[in-house]
């Protein structure tokens, strides 16, 4: 099981990601969007959407730094293990709370706005469940080992992640990792594999300036206004 989870499953997730992106681009190029429902309701969306997008961006950056920046690099810049733990704990928790708040508001909006609810698919519901599970379990894992210097995932999970890039996965590094971290990692892999088959695929087409552009304004087709 250890070999499958940490030596096979990551590559399965990556293959599903790439295959899904290729298939989606070739056969559903015009569906490569988040299917905006702003035309149905915009007041709550203008709060929920930025909270979710900025929160998830901070979560992603935190994971990239924690997993792919070696300890020797941060040590060279004078960032001790304890300092890194505190930054990860408080910064990660803040980003996680912001993301969860955004998701909660988005779900609330879909449940309370009939037009938006009717555009919600089963795929959307699965996406919200997997997203929430990944974020909440990540926060739970961090908070469960918050005392002292916390759990040193940069000595186990991070090297394992980097070993995947060399196609020589060191599965033994994950053997002694706390259960919450392991579950978080598995759900994270499931999320990666699920991205191209959901509305989350739009993250691969959004340029950096997307975060700073003004909102796209959707207007309903009013027959009175269309009259000459």
MARVEXLO-69921 format. One record per residue (C-alpha): x, y, z; residue in three letters. Coordinates in steps of 0.001 Angstrom, whole numbers, plus 500000, padded with zeros to 6 digits. Layout:
XYZALA/...
***
This chain:
500000500000500000UNK/502862502393500810UNK/504381501894497362UNK/501020502428495654UNK/500050505544497605UNK/503369507336497416UNK/505038505754494384UNK/502185505134491943UNK/499206507313492829UNK/501044510647492287UNK/501869509684488711UNK/498320508446488105UNK/497050511847489250UNK/499525513640486988UNK/498587511514483954UNK/494884512178484577UNK/495644515893484882UNK/497566516102481614UNK/495209513786479706UNK/492208515717480964UNK/493706519067479984UNK/494555517821476484UNK/491132516263475971UNK/489320519302477358UNK/491297521654475144UNK/490770519591472010UNK/487104518742472453UNK/485675521388474821UNK/487753524482474165UNK/484785526821474545UNK/483823525166477819UNK/487219525975479345UNK/485668528493481722UNK/484270528825485220UNK/480760529234483729UNK/480099532564485417UNK/476682532988487042UNK/477158536690487734UNK/474185537534485536UNK/471948535752488071UNK/473418537274491247UNK/476386539579491721UNK/476236541188495173UNK/477348538138497153UNK/479565536919494327UNK/481610540124494510UNK/482549539167498082UNK/482803535391497842UNK/484780535113494608UNK/487722537391495579UNK/487902535733499032UNK/488134532301497457UNK/490550533219494657UNK/492992535205496793UNK/492796532606499562UNK/493472529654497264UNK/496324531553495590UNK/497997532097498985UNK/497453528421499853UNK/499055527380496570UNK/502066529677497051UNK/502522528383500595UNK/502534524787499372UNK/504990525533496578UNK/507403527239498970UNK/507056524619501700UNK/507418521619499403UNK/509875522774496768UNK/512198525205498572UNK/514840523141500444UNK/515585523876504083UNK/519155524782503166UNK/517838527689501074UNK/515679529167503828UNK/518486528626506352UNK/520802530586504067UNK/518399533528504275UNK/518330533317508049UNK/514867531769508323UNK/515077529221511123UNK/512920526127511334UNK/510864527667514134UNK/510305530892512190UNK/509254528932509124UNK/506862526917511293UNK/505241530069512666UNK/504927531618509200UNK/503421528405507890UNK/501096528035510880UNK/499688531560511021UNK/499995532433507347UNK/498630529075506223UNK/495774529217508711UNK/494816532723507578UNK/494899531687503912UNK/492920528539504701UNK/490262530442506640UNK/489934532981503819UNK/489548530167501285UNK/487007528256503375UNK/485048531465503976UNK/484980532109500236UNK/483819528560499483UNK/481172528751502223UNK/479801531985500762UNK/479799530517497259UNK/477885527463498483UNK/475464529668500429UNK/474908531743497291UNK/474133528646495251UNK/471702527383497870UNK/469813530645498347UNK/469683531952494765UNK/467282529824492736UNK/468698530758489287UNK/472248529997490463UNK/471137526768492148UNK/469571525544488908UNK/472909525987487105UNK/474739523913489728UNK/475778520481488473UNK/476709517292490311UNK/480274517953489192UNK/480192521323490983UNK/479025519674494203UNK/481848517128494069UNK/484319519940493410UNK/483233521835496524UNK/483451518694498672UNK/486962517806497479UNK/488164521405497798UNK/486820521779501322UNK/488212518420502363UNK/491681519290501073UNK/491758522726502730UNK/490202521706506049UNK/492355518600506452UNK/495467520613505648UNK/494580523105508363UNK/493698520296510782UNK/497026518582510161UNK/498916521815510803UNK/496965522733513929UNK/497235519207515333UNK/501019519635515376UNK/501164523334516216UNK/503126523148519474UNK/506862523788519563UNK/508393523639516116UNK/505486521596514791UNK/505832518562512567UNK/508915518779510335UNK/507198517980507054UNK/510119519563505207UNK/512189516570506279UNK/509710513991504957UNK/506821515210502788UNK/508873517866500983UNK/511792515580500014UNK/509278512929498913UNK/507526515491496708UNK/510796516553495115UNK/511784512914494595UNK/508721512508492374UNK/510227515022489951UNK/513278512798489451UNK/511042509761488809UNK/512646508083491809UNK/509974508396494520UNK/511335507770497998UNK/508191506170499415UNK/509823505372502760UNK/509860509085503580UNK/506066508993503840UNK/505886505876505999UNK/506153507738509313UNK/504199510849508324UNK/501208511630510622UNK/497894510266509356UNK/496301513698508852UNK/499158514753506596UNK/498856511511504642UNK/495108511922504143UNK/495639515543503138UNK/498204514431500561UNK/495901511770499085UNK/492986514197498791UNK/495352516747497280UNK/496314514211494601UNK/492636513501493953UNK/492047517236493552UNK/494912517528491055UNK/493445514680488992UNK/489950516202489159UNK/490889519735488048UNK/490593519304484243UNK/487203517617484580UNK/485667520474486558UNK/485237524245486347UNK/488593524543488139UNK/490206524011484738UNK/489955527770484149UNK/492970528273486425UNK/495177527171483530UNK/493891529902481248UNK/493755532827483653UNK/496724535195483189UNK/498322536878486189UNK/496537540134485378UNK/493229538331486016UNK/493653539068489709UNK/493844542789489068UNK/491388543288486216UNK/487985544923486829UNK/484960542694487023UNK/483284541673483806UNK/479840543224483877UNK/477035540984482626UNK/473814542701481594UNK/470473541056481019UNK/468815541488477642UNK/466137544071478373UNK/463650544371475453UNK/462771547928476505UNK/466387549082476256UNK/466860547402472891UNK/464084549381471252UNK/465298552225468957UNK/
***
